[in-house]
């Protein structure tokens, strides 16, 4: 494909993203599958252009006079992100071959007019989001806005029931990658986003030794289970399992760590020092569960998608589909040692991974989510036994989904009291740096994580204990 044809394709993909609700990644893959003539370099170039535009969409819409179509956004990117001259942009819009048609008079005028005086940070996100950031982060709001739309690294969680962190790191290095230890999670590894690693093609991933999981997501699971002594009689409920990433992290808590003396570099295919039969058995048999783990969701397909992840990780969970009003797990009412509520939310904390969602979110949707989150938290709390723990988590940066929900929950009941984050910082899966940092930044039983402050996706965690 010519550079001009790539621009035309990027504009078409952007229009497809705007017309539906599918993630940009899915739309880009569908475009590649439908256009087999596009080589790997072409697909990569189109994807990079699409994400470049999505991350700066607000800025580009303003610069192009309010136009939101893919062509206008690509033209704006060439002018205001790539800083090409009008003549260079016109050369890419000759209308020849599969390239875009020539620039219109209006497009030339917008390029000539420039972006105006509005600060870049004021254009990055919807106005109601910016207002929330300003109220929450004060003078640091622009830094948070900028990092929220920046490219994110690829974080991995090492499955310590199967390998050690250093062995996994060595394995990834042998595969040509550059993993580094994450600063807060003691079992996390971080890969740079450029070039984008194909983690799912790695043997370490296929064998369940590593799992893709943002460091912030890992931290929510470590804080949730910190200080709890799980036994086979313990009951842990992941009330909103979703994709199952946190389910897997909860499942390995309490499992014995892999013996470093028995963890070796990957063996040549078809050979095992312990014998083929023993190796096959190790791959197929899940580890003995340290607790009874129940993973719930209202969508069966999401639960079905968790099964292969559990199998790959070598852990087990009881997957339960529940009704919209929480029905389906009544037998655990008042019996659960830990109930983890990763509530449905805006996902605003992960916009650096899905920037297209920033402009799909509307203010009235936040009010709907607030009511839903409070209802789910109240339903889930009925499962917690006296002396047990309730954990509320969102992947959101918005106060209405975070502190406002926690405030309303606390005001509506008397059975639960906040459990200070400081009491959950001794988890072995946290680094010393995490213990120091979170002791300083937590507010009693609540903790915020964000791209600018912790280098993670945005998360909110509130810990509660039920009165005995």
Secondary structure, 3 states (H helix, E strand, C coil): CCHHHHHHHHHHHHHHHHHCCCCHHHHHHHHHHHCCCCCHHHHHHHHHHHHHHHHCHHHHHHHCCCCCCHHHHHHHHHHHCCCCCHHHHHHCCCCCCCCCCCCCHHHHHHHHHCCCCCCHHHHCCCHHHHHHHHHHHHHHHHHHHHHHCCCCCEEEEECCCCCCHHHHHHHHHHCCCCCEECCCECCEEEECCCCCCCHHHCHHHHCCCEEECCHHHHHHHHHHHCCCCCCCCCEEEECCCCCCHHHHHHHHCCCCCCCHHHCCCCCCCCCCCCCHHHHHHHHHCCCCCCCEEEEEECCHHHHHHHHHHHHHHCCCCEEEECCCCCCCCHHHCCCEEEEEEECCCCCHHHCCCCHHHHHCCCHHHHHHHHHHHHHHHHHHHCCEEEEEEEEEEECCCCHHHCHHHHHHHHHHCCCEEECCHHHHCCCCCECHHHHHHHHHHCECCEEEECHHHHCCCCEEEEEEEECC
